[in-house]
Each structure stands twice: as structure tokens, then as C-alpha cells.
């Protein structure tokens, strides 16, 4: 399967097709269940670095990153200790 990846060179941004096997580091289960968006973002980061990811995805990547860690940390550091101190678990 091929996906379009936007890369940046001296002449500007350009689209190219890259096979998903080239994006994956191996054929592990993690590589098979990784969403297409994440594989593309990882490939963009490898090709053009942090600036390329910001140019391609903008604030959406940072919003998703922030929300993921907000929810995860709230669960780990607020909800679980609360449940344990109340004796509900």
C-alpha cells in the first residue's frame, strides 16, 4: 500500500508516494495497528523534522498530543489515587 507523504526540500514542499513498508520499522504488531495518520506524521518528521510536521498538520498535532497527556495524567495521578484512598478498588 502506498501513501502520499509531503516532504520539504530547497525548492519547497512536494508530495511523493512512499510504501507503508518503508515507513514501518518492521512487521511487528505495533506497526500493523498504528494509525495511518501517525505513520504519515512520523515519516514527515523523519524527512523534514519538526518544522515539516508543523507546516503539514498545524495545531491539530499539538492539540491531540496535549489532550492525550491531559487525559492520561488525570487518570493516573488523580482518579486512581482517589479510588484507592476511598477504598473503592
Number of C-alpha atoms within 10 A of each C-alpha: 7 12 15 13 18 21 20 16 9 5 6 7 14 11 11 11 11 16 12 18 12 10 17 16 10 11 9 9 8 11 16 12 8 11 10 13 9 11 17 19 21 15 21 24 16 14 16 16 15 12 12 19 22 16 14 16 12 12 12 11 15 12 10 11 11 12 12 12 11 11 10 12 12 12 13 11 10 11 11 14 13 14 11 10 9 9 8 8 9
